[in-house]
Amino acid sequence: EKMDNEVTEQDISAGDQQDERKVFVSRIPPNFNESSVKRLIETELEENAVINVSLLYPKDDGEVDQIRDESLNSQDKKDFKQSSLVDQQRHRGFAFVTLKDASLRQRALDVGKIRGGSKITSTKKFTIYLRPVVREDEAENKEICYLWLNNRCPYGDKCKFLHKGEGGCTEEKESSVKAKKKCFAFKKGKCKLGDNCPYSHDFEAVNIKEKLKNRVDSEKDCISWKTKGKCRKRDKCPYRHDESVLQAFLKKRKRKQGCEEGEAGKNRQPLSIRVYGLNYDTTEDDVKEFFLSCGPIVEITFPKFEDSDRSKGYCGVLFQSPKAVAKAIELDGKELHGRWLRIQAGKMYLRQWEEHHMGKEVMSSKNETADKQLVGEFGQKVKRRKKHGYKE
């Protein structure tokens, strides 16, 4: 508190010492300037309430600079000058604000603190504090406890500052003795420690086993009702169908469904697309140029025929962001080299794709051989004999 309140005569000029319109503003963030402080105070008080705002900046020490220049080489001097220029542009975190009249100064001191951002559009808020200017000749005021003046000193008689004038301390909360926890063994009716037990025995002990033995079926909860929320026996069931048990089950099921939906919503969006229907003369550079407007491309999977080195008619493209994938999907149905493209989100699993097509070719070749009619030596039709013992 003293650091916020104490200001020496060296920090203010002799002409401003008797100015009763001035307040001391502390805890000013580094990104704040004079206009930011002025705007915050005027929004709290009234328009054109502030005449002048003077932020305090660090001072240069000539002797220290001379010693430092002797000890540093040329490169270090350049680096230090750049860092010192940056430090000189930063203020010390407090300022003196001159208001229009003494009534506005009193209103500002009553407010005490103002919260806001460095700009009107800033979302991050900071708190600056408004305090009276304390001179060096007011030595007694330095020793007075600031928390005492605001009726919230928690230290009482142990406080190292003076409790003088109107003020007060916060009421000390009585240290409440923690209640002992109940003894679990005594609850079952078999605590062996007796009076030496560190836990509480101030309750009626119940033998749970005997209580469960003597309990009637109508007092027990139906397992199906408790775990499934329904029972096939309905009114014929000998066990209890309590409404509170049903509500607890429904609440648990609803929470579980919500968790599953949340986990499903957290699935990562794909960064790859699959492109079908390419012209055989289309090259990898053509595909890259076609999707260039969507966003930066990381990788293109472009399968080719080994003999002719031409495109197989499909490819995969990997982007940097899901937004680029969304833009690429919007190009579905567009034309490239006379062919309408079909674009889908997801990875191109090349091996599965080729195996699928190879399987189709094998099946078609089998069908062709089956359709062919066998002809005998003299041109007669011959039936195909089934082969046993192994698969073709």
Rosetta blueprint (number, residue, H / E / L):
1 E L
2 K H
3 M H
4 D H
5 N H
6 E E
7 V L
8 T L
9 E H
10 Q H
11 D H
12 I L
13 S L
14 A H
15 G H
16 D H
17 Q L
18 Q L
19 D L
20 E L
21 R L
22 K E
23 V E
24 F E
25 V E
26 S E
27 R L
28 I L
29 P L
30 P L
31 N L
32 F L
33 N L
34 E H
35 S H
36 S H
37 V H
38 K H
39 R H
40 L H
41 I H
42 E H
43 T H
44 E H
45 L L
46 E L
47 E L
48 N L
49 A L
50 V E
51 I E
52 N E
53 V E
54 S E
55 L E
56 L L
57 Y L
58 P L
59 K L
60 D L
61 D L
62 G H
63 E H
64 V H
65 D H
66 Q H
67 I H
68 R H
69 D H
70 E H
71 S H
72 L L
73 N L
74 S H
75 Q H
76 D H
77 K H
78 K H
79 D H
80 F H
81 K H
82 Q H
83 S H
84 S H
85 L H
86 V H
87 D H
88 Q H
89 Q H
90 R L
91 H L
92 R L
93 G L
94 F L
95 A E
96 F E
97 V E
98 T E
99 L E
100 K L
101 D L
102 A H
103 S H
104 L H
105 R H
106 Q H
107 R H
108 A H
109 L H
110 D H
111 V H
112 G L
113 K E
114 I E
115 R E
116 G E
117 G L
118 S L
119 K L
120 I L
121 T L
122 S L
123 T L
124 K L
125 K L
126 F E
127 T E
128 I E
129 Y E
130 L E
131 R E
132 P E
133 V L
134 V E
135 R L
136 E L
137 D L
138 E L
139 A H
140 E H
141 N H
142 K H
143 E H
144 I E
145 C L
146 Y H
147 L H
148 W H
149 L H
150 N L
151 N L
152 R L
153 C E
154 P L
155 Y L
156 G H
157 D H
158 K H
159 C L
160 K L
161 F L
162 L E
163 H L
164 K L
165 G L
166 E L
167 G L
168 G L
169 C E
170 T L
171 E L
172 E L
173 K L
174 E L
175 S L
176 S L
177 V L
178 K L
179 A L
180 K L
181 K L
182 K E
183 C L
184 F H
185 A H
186 F H
187 K H
188 K H
189 G L
190 K L
191 C L
192 K L
193 L L
194 G H
195 D H
196 N H
197 C L
198 P L
199 Y L
200 S E
201 H L
202 D L
203 F L
204 E L
205 A L
206 V L
207 N L
208 I H
209 K H
210 E H
211 K H
212 L H
213 K H
214 N L
215 R L
216 V L
217 D H
218 S H
219 E H
220 K L
221 D E
222 C L
223 I H
224 S H
225 W H
226 K H
227 T H
228 K L
229 G L
230 K L
231 C L
232 R L
233 K L
234 R H
235 D H
236 K H
237 C L
238 P L
239 Y L
240 R E
241 H L
242 D L
243 E H
244 S H
245 V H
246 L H
247 Q H
248 A H
249 F H
250 L H
251 K H
252 K H
253 R H
254 K H
255 R H
256 K H
257 Q H
258 G H
259 C H
260 E H
261 E H
262 G H
263 E H
264 A H
265 G H
266 K L
267 N L
268 R L
269 Q L
270 P L
271 L L
272 S E
273 I E
274 R E
275 V E
276 Y E
277 G L
278 L L
279 N L
280 Y L
281 D L
282 T L
283 T L
284 E H
285 D H
286 D H
287 V H
288 K H
289 E H
290 F H
291 F L
292 L L
293 S L
294 C L
295 G L
296 P L
297 I E
298 V E
299 E E
300 I E
301 T E
302 F L
303 P L
304 K E
305 F L
306 E L
307 D L
308 S L
309 D L
310 R L
311 S E
312 K L
313 G L
314 Y E
315 C E
316 G E
317 V E
318 L E
319 F E
320 Q L
321 S L
322 P H
323 K H
324 A H
325 V H
326 A H
327 K H
328 A H
329 I H
330 E L
331 L L
332 D L
333 G L
334 K L
335 E E
336 L E
337 H L
338 G L
339 R E
340 W E
341 L L
342 R E
343 I E
344 Q E
345 A E
346 G L
347 K L
348 M L
349 Y L
350 L H
351 R H
352 Q H
353 W H
354 E H
355 E H
356 H H
357 H H
358 M H
359 G H
360 K H
361 E H
362 V H
363 M H
364 S H
365 S H
366 K H
367 N H
368 E H
369 T H
370 A H
371 D H
372 K L
373 Q L
374 L E
375 V E
376 G L
377 E L
378 F L
379 G L
380 Q L
381 K E
382 V E
383 K L
384 R L
385 R L
386 K L
387 K L
388 H L
389 G L
390 Y L
391 K L
392 E L
